[in-house]
Amino acid sequence: MRHSERVSGVAHLIRNDFFMAQRPGFFFCLCPDGTLLRRHVEQLLADNTEAAWEKHVFWGDEELSPRFWELLTLQGLFATPRAIVVRNADRLTSDIWKRLSGVLAHPSSQIFPILCLECPWEKGQPKLPPAISRQPCFQFADNRGWVWRSPGLDPRSLRRYVQTVAREKRLQLAQGTLEKLCQQLPPDAAAIDTELSKLSMLASGEPLAPEAVELESSVSFNIFTFLNELQSGRTADAWKKVLEEQRNGEDPLFYILTMLQREARQLWQIRMGEPVRMAPGSLAVKKQSAAKLGLSGLVRLWDILHTAELSVKTGLRTPSQALDALMGELVLLFSASATVRMPR
């Protein structure tokens, strides 16, 4: 059977009442930035307000439990409408995708499946595994406009995002402050949210001046200084920053994880010889870090980050406990790599 015929088969199976409804039968969100993706999912649910959604979140890097399939398929006369969100759905196996495609061919007014594909982008396009891009459910959704794509933040969209978050936090920006922020903030929505929250408290309702951005960068938790201290072997200084942040009542775990995942991705690309866009000075430093860690160190770094995130998601540890364990592992990893001689 040709692929177009299989897609047509999905369309035939989907009931006609869904063609008349405003809400899609299911939806795909493609974005490598988890914070931007989460915001879009919330907006998607808010835009489809015919139901007070009971939201359930599952993760594609974990085995989908029987509870997932039960929530996705079981219906009842008085059942509460459910939004079933699958994060990291690009990590599901091809067998699971085949099963999902069959279920999605029979949508329900009580169930809104949202599948989040968080794979990296290359040359302006998401690197979707063929097991997904060739699925009839994905092709059908794409034809119906049930797919949202975003490559994350670039210089233009970063500026708009900073303005949006500043408005949400009622942070007034004096002349020149927006430009200063766009120069200093990384293209990562979670990092921007965290920094603007701190700046909002610093401003205390007054317009934020450009010089205050420099002040905040010097006294607050600075992820780039933190990374540099780890990679240069100054682990005591890195620990001190985390402890000071905890004493101030902050919990930087997920901010650190987000930035370290971005760093690990760049180091891996550099180690593999892939092109990475950044300033020449920064690139030289990162090449040294990638060489010191080596392939085994980079694999270990990904394992450490995954373990910390998973321990919180599964309830095994609190964010504070996971942060302590993460720091211990990072100190061991970067201390070992600092003693490795650079290859000639």
Salt bridges, closest charged atoms under 4 A:
GLU5 OE2 - ARG2 NH2 3.30
ASP17 OD1 - ARG15 NE 3.49
GLU42 OE2 - LYS55 NZ 2.29
GLU50 OE2 - ARG23 NE 3.18
GLU54 OE2 - HIS56 NE2 2.68
ASP61 OD2 - ARG91 NH1 3.32
GLU70 OE2 - ARG67 NH1 2.79
GLU118 OE2 - ARG87 NE 2.76
GLU122 OE1 - LYS127 NZ 3.54
ASP142 OD2 - ARG149 NH2 3.07
GLU168 OE1 - ARG39 NH2 2.72
GLU179 OE2 - ARG159 NH2 3.14
ASP193 OD1 - ARG39 NH2 3.98
GLU214 OE2 - LYS180 NZ 2.63
GLU229 OE2 - LYS241 NZ 2.83
ASP237 OD2 - ARG234 NH1 3.82
GLU245 OE2 - LYS198 NZ 3.05
GLU263 OE1 - LYS286 NZ 2.61
ASP303 OD2 - ARG300 NH1 2.78
GLU309 OE2 - LYS313 NZ 3.10
GLU329 OE1 - ARG300 NH2 2.63
